[in-house]
Amino acid sequence: ERFHRSARERGKQSLAVLLPTGLDLVLFNDTGTWVYTPLLERLDELDVEIADLGPPLIEALGDRDPCEIFRSCDGHFNPEGNEMLAELVAAQLAERGLLD
């Protein structure tokens, strides 16, 4: 919230990028719900623009096990996951007109 407010005060735009863990993706596949939904709702209440990478990661993975793109399923992305993440972040920035 402070970062968002500070950016606006300086005439800048903020974008909160939400990076799910592999376990978040597995849970979504199992239940159809995101464990971080309360965070998304709170950020929306605060009028913070959000790039939720959960849905595009699920789409990009298709039928693959989400843990395949992480070093450990509850940890950092592996090289393939980092590449996928970079492409998705670039697409989110482009959609918002934030890339040259």
CNS distance restraints for C-alpha pairs under 8 A (distance, minus, plus):
assign (resid   1 and name CA) (resid   5 and name CA) 6.11 0.50 0.50
assign (resid   1 and name CA) (resid  43 and name CA) 7.77 0.50 0.50
assign (resid   1 and name CA) (resid  46 and name CA) 7.07 0.50 0.50
assign (resid   1 and name CA) (resid  48 and name CA) 7.35 0.50 0.50
assign (resid   2 and name CA) (resid   6 and name CA) 5.93 0.50 0.50
assign (resid   3 and name CA) (resid   7 and name CA) 6.08 0.50 0.50
assign (resid   3 and name CA) (resid  14 and name CA) 7.53 0.50 0.50
assign (resid   4 and name CA) (resid   8 and name CA) 6.34 0.50 0.50
assign (resid   4 and name CA) (resid  13 and name CA) 7.62 0.50 0.50
assign (resid   4 and name CA) (resid  14 and name CA) 5.46 0.50 0.50
assign (resid   4 and name CA) (resid  15 and name CA) 7.81 0.50 0.50
assign (resid   4 and name CA) (resid  48 and name CA) 6.50 0.50 0.50
assign (resid   5 and name CA) (resid   9 and name CA) 6.19 0.50 0.50
assign (resid   6 and name CA) (resid  10 and name CA) 6.37 0.50 0.50
assign (resid   7 and name CA) (resid  11 and name CA) 6.32 0.50 0.50
assign (resid   7 and name CA) (resid  12 and name CA) 4.79 0.50 0.50
assign (resid   7 and name CA) (resid  13 and name CA) 5.87 0.50 0.50
assign (resid   7 and name CA) (resid  14 and name CA) 6.01 0.50 0.50
assign (resid   8 and name CA) (resid  12 and name CA) 5.22 0.50 0.50
assign (resid   8 and name CA) (resid  13 and name CA) 6.15 0.50 0.50
assign (resid   8 and name CA) (resid  14 and name CA) 7.53 0.50 0.50
assign (resid  14 and name CA) (resid  48 and name CA) 7.44 0.50 0.50
assign (resid  14 and name CA) (resid  49 and name CA) 6.83 0.50 0.50
assign (resid  15 and name CA) (resid  48 and name CA) 7.12 0.50 0.50
assign (resid  15 and name CA) (resid  49 and name CA) 5.22 0.50 0.50
assign (resid  15 and name CA) (resid  50 and name CA) 5.65 0.50 0.50
assign (resid  15 and name CA) (resid  51 and name CA) 6.75 0.50 0.50
assign (resid  16 and name CA) (resid  48 and name CA) 7.08 0.50 0.50
assign (resid  16 and name CA) (resid  49 and name CA) 6.20 0.50 0.50
assign (resid  16 and name CA) (resid  50 and name CA) 4.76 0.50 0.50
assign (resid  16 and name CA) (resid  51 and name CA) 6.04 0.50 0.50
assign (resid  17 and name CA) (resid  50 and name CA) 5.93 0.50 0.50
assign (resid  17 and name CA) (resid  51 and name CA) 4.69 0.50 0.50
assign (resid  17 and name CA) (resid  52 and name CA) 6.07 0.50 0.50
assign (resid  17 and name CA) (resid  53 and name CA) 7.18 0.50 0.50
assign (resid  18 and name CA) (resid  50 and name CA) 7.16 0.50 0.50
assign (resid  18 and name CA) (resid  51 and name CA) 6.05 0.50 0.50
assign (resid  18 and name CA) (resid  52 and name CA) 4.80 0.50 0.50
assign (resid  18 and name CA) (resid  53 and name CA) 5.87 0.50 0.50
assign (resid  18 and name CA) (resid  54 and name CA) 7.55 0.50 0.50
assign (resid  19 and name CA) (resid  52 and name CA) 7.02 0.50 0.50
assign (resid  19 and name CA) (resid  53 and name CA) 5.84 0.50 0.50
assign (resid  19 and name CA) (resid  54 and name CA) 6.90 0.50 0.50
assign (resid  20 and name CA) (resid  24 and name CA) 5.61 0.50 0.50
assign (resid  20 and name CA) (resid  25 and name CA) 6.71 0.50 0.50
assign (resid  20 and name CA) (resid  53 and name CA) 6.98 0.50 0.50
assign (resid  20 and name CA) (resid  54 and name CA) 5.80 0.50 0.50
assign (resid  21 and name CA) (resid  25 and name CA) 6.52 0.50 0.50
assign (resid  21 and name CA) (resid  73 and name CA) 6.76 0.50 0.50
assign (resid  21 and name CA) (resid  74 and name CA) 5.59 0.50 0.50
assign (resid  21 and name CA) (resid  75 and name CA) 6.63 0.50 0.50
assign (resid  21 and name CA) (resid  76 and name CA) 7.69 0.50 0.50
assign (resid  22 and name CA) (resid  26 and name CA) 6.20 0.50 0.50
assign (resid  22 and name CA) (resid  66 and name CA) 5.54 0.50 0.50
assign (resid  22 and name CA) (resid  67 and name CA) 5.13 0.50 0.50
assign (resid  22 and name CA) (resid  69 and name CA) 7.78 0.50 0.50
assign (resid  22 and name CA) (resid  70 and name CA) 6.59 0.50 0.50
assign (resid  22 and name CA) (resid  72 and name CA) 7.91 0.50 0.50
assign (resid  22 and name CA) (resid  73 and name CA) 4.57 0.50 0.50
assign (resid  22 and name CA) (resid  74 and name CA) 5.67 0.50 0.50
assign (resid  22 and name CA) (resid  75 and name CA) 7.50 0.50 0.50
assign (resid  23 and name CA) (resid  27 and name CA) 6.01 0.50 0.50
assign (resid  23 and name CA) (resid  66 and name CA) 7.91 0.50 0.50
assign (resid  23 and name CA) (resid  67 and name CA) 7.42 0.50 0.50
assign (resid  23 and name CA) (resid  73 and name CA) 5.76 0.50 0.50
assign (resid  23 and name CA) (resid  74 and name CA) 5.67 0.50 0.50
assign (resid  24 and name CA) (resid  28 and name CA) 6.17 0.50 0.50
assign (resid  24 and name CA) (resid  34 and name CA) 6.85 0.50 0.50
assign (resid  24 and name CA) (resid  35 and name CA) 6.49 0.50 0.50
assign (resid  25 and name CA) (resid  29 and name CA) 6.22 0.50 0.50
assign (resid  25 and name CA) (resid  34 and name CA) 7.97 0.50 0.50
assign (resid  25 and name CA) (resid  54 and name CA) 6.91 0.50 0.50
assign (resid  25 and name CA) (resid  58 and name CA) 6.94 0.50 0.50
assign (resid  25 and name CA) (resid  66 and name CA) 6.19 0.50 0.50
assign (resid  26 and name CA) (resid  30 and name CA) 6.23 0.50 0.50
assign (resid  26 and name CA) (resid  65 and name CA) 7.72 0.50 0.50
assign (resid  26 and name CA) (resid  66 and name CA) 6.36 0.50 0.50
assign (resid  26 and name CA) (resid  67 and name CA) 7.79 0.50 0.50
assign (resid  27 and name CA) (resid  31 and name CA) 5.93 0.50 0.50
assign (resid  27 and name CA) (resid  32 and name CA) 7.57 0.50 0.50
assign (resid  27 and name CA) (resid  33 and name CA) 7.43 0.50 0.50
assign (resid  27 and name CA) (resid  34 and name CA) 7.34 0.50 0.50
assign (resid  27 and name CA) (resid  35 and name CA) 7.61 0.50 0.50
assign (resid  28 and name CA) (resid  32 and name CA) 4.70 0.50 0.50
assign (resid  28 and name CA) (resid  33 and name CA) 5.07 0.50 0.50
assign (resid  28 and name CA) (resid  34 and name CA) 5.52 0.50 0.50
assign (resid  28 and name CA) (resid  35 and name CA) 7.67 0.50 0.50
assign (resid  33 and name CA) (resid  37 and name CA) 7.75 0.50 0.50
assign (resid  36 and name CA) (resid  40 and name CA) 6.55 0.50 0.50
assign (resid  37 and name CA) (resid  41 and name CA) 6.17 0.50 0.50
assign (resid  38 and name CA) (resid  42 and name CA) 6.16 0.50 0.50
assign (resid  39 and name CA) (resid  43 and name CA) 6.14 0.50 0.50
assign (resid  40 and name CA) (resid  44 and name CA) 6.12 0.50 0.50
assign (resid  40 and name CA) (resid  50 and name CA) 7.71 0.50 0.50
assign (resid  41 and name CA) (resid  45 and name CA) 6.23 0.50 0.50
assign (resid  42 and name CA) (resid  46 and name CA) 6.35 0.50 0.50
assign (resid  43 and name CA) (resid  47 and name CA) 6.26 0.50 0.50
assign (resid  43 and name CA) (resid  48 and name CA) 5.23 0.50 0.50
assign (resid  43 and name CA) (resid  49 and name CA) 7.58 0.50 0.50
assign (resid  43 and name CA) (resid  50 and name CA) 7.52 0.50 0.50
assign (resid  44 and name CA) (resid  48 and name CA) 5.74 0.50 0.50
assign (resid  44 and name CA) (resid  49 and name CA) 7.23 0.50 0.50
assign (resid  44 and name CA) (resid  50 and name CA) 7.84 0.50 0.50
assign (resid  51 and name CA) (resid  89 and name CA) 8.00 0.50 0.50
assign (resid  51 and name CA) (resid  92 and name CA) 6.65 0.50 0.50
assign (resid  53 and name CA) (resid  57 and name CA) 5.96 0.50 0.50
assign (resid  53 and name CA) (resid  88 and name CA) 7.24 0.50 0.50
assign (resid  53 and name CA) (resid  89 and name CA) 7.81 0.50 0.50
assign (resid  54 and name CA) (resid  58 and name CA) 6.21 0.50 0.50
assign (resid  55 and name CA) (resid  59 and name CA) 6.24 0.50 0.50
assign (resid  56 and name CA) (resid  60 and name CA) 5.99 0.50 0.50
assign (resid  56 and name CA) (resid  88 and name CA) 7.19 0.50 0.50
assign (resid  57 and name CA) (resid  61 and name CA) 6.02 0.50 0.50
assign (resid  57 and name CA) (resid  84 and name CA) 7.95 0.50 0.50
assign (resid  57 and name CA) (resid  85 and name CA) 7.92 0.50 0.50
assign (resid  57 and name CA) (resid  88 and name CA) 7.87 0.50 0.50
assign (resid  58 and name CA) (resid  62 and name CA) 6.29 0.50 0.50
assign (resid  58 and name CA) (resid  66 and name CA) 7.73 0.50 0.50
assign (resid  61 and name CA) (resid  65 and name CA) 7.50 0.50 0.50
assign (resid  61 and name CA) (resid  66 and name CA) 6.74 0.50 0.50
assign (resid  64 and name CA) (resid  68 and name CA) 7.53 0.50 0.50
assign (resid  66 and name CA) (resid  70 and name CA) 7.69 0.50 0.50
assign (resid  66 and name CA) (resid  73 and name CA) 7.74 0.50 0.50
assign (resid  67 and name CA) (resid  71 and name CA) 7.93 0.50 0.50
assign (resid  67 and name CA) (resid  72 and name CA) 6.89 0.50 0.50
assign (resid  67 and name CA) (resid  73 and name CA) 4.72 0.50 0.50
assign (resid  68 and name CA) (resid  73 and name CA) 7.81 0.50 0.50
assign (resid  69 and name CA) (resid  77 and name CA) 5.82 0.50 0.50
assign (resid  69 and name CA) (resid  78 and name CA) 5.54 0.50 0.50
assign (resid  69 and name CA) (resid  79 and name CA) 7.62 0.50 0.50
assign (resid  69 and name CA) (resid  80 and name CA) 5.85 0.50 0.50
assign (resid  69 and name CA) (resid  81 and name CA) 4.37 0.50 0.50
assign (resid  69 and name CA) (resid  82 and name CA) 7.97 0.50 0.50
assign (resid  70 and name CA) (resid  74 and name CA) 7.73 0.50 0.50
assign (resid  70 and name CA) (resid  75 and name CA) 6.57 0.50 0.50
assign (resid  70 and name CA) (resid  76 and name CA) 5.67 0.50 0.50
assign (resid  70 and name CA) (resid  77 and name CA) 4.00 0.50 0.50
assign (resid  70 and name CA) (resid  78 and name CA) 4.69 0.50 0.50
assign (resid  70 and name CA) (resid  81 and name CA) 6.22 0.50 0.50
assign (resid  71 and name CA) (resid  75 and name CA) 6.35 0.50 0.50
assign (resid  71 and name CA) (resid  76 and name CA) 5.73 0.50 0.50
assign (resid  71 and name CA) (resid  77 and name CA) 5.67 0.50 0.50
assign (resid  71 and name CA) (resid  78 and name CA) 4.89 0.50 0.50
assign (resid  72 and name CA) (resid  76 and name CA) 6.78 0.50 0.50
assign (resid  72 and name CA) (resid  77 and name CA) 7.86 0.50 0.50
assign (resid  77 and name CA) (resid  81 and name CA) 4.94 0.50 0.50
assign (resid  77 and name CA) (resid  82 and name CA) 5.63 0.50 0.50
assign (resid  78 and name CA) (resid  82 and name CA) 6.05 0.50 0.50
assign (resid  79 and name CA) (resid  83 and name CA) 6.25 0.50 0.50
assign (resid  80 and name CA) (resid  84 and name CA) 6.26 0.50 0.50
assign (resid  81 and name CA) (resid  85 and name CA) 5.92 0.50 0.50
assign (resid  82 and name CA) (resid  86 and name CA) 6.05 0.50 0.50
assign (resid  83 and name CA) (resid  87 and name CA) 6.32 0.50 0.50
assign (resid  84 and name CA) (resid  88 and name CA) 6.26 0.50 0.50
assign (resid  85 and name CA) (resid  89 and name CA) 6.09 0.50 0.50
assign (resid  86 and name CA) (resid  90 and name CA) 6.07 0.50 0.50
assign (resid  87 and name CA) (resid  91 and name CA) 6.18 0.50 0.50
assign (resid  88 and name CA) (resid  92 and name CA) 6.20 0.50 0.50
assign (resid  89 and name CA) (resid  93 and name CA) 6.16 0.50 0.50
assign (resid  90 and name CA) (resid  94 and name CA) 6.06 0.50 0.50
assign (resid  90 and name CA) (resid  99 and name CA) 7.88 0.50 0.50
assign (resid  91 and name CA) (resid  95 and name CA) 6.08 0.50 0.50
assign (resid  92 and name CA) (resid  96 and name CA) 6.49 0.50 0.50
assign (resid  93 and name CA) (resid  97 and name CA) 6.28 0.50 0.50
assign (resid  93 and name CA) (resid  98 and name CA) 5.03 0.50 0.50
assign (resid  93 and name CA) (resid  99 and name CA) 6.01 0.50 0.50
assign (resid  94 and name CA) (resid  98 and name CA) 5.70 0.50 0.50
assign (resid  94 and name CA) (resid  99 and name CA) 5.39 0.50 0.50
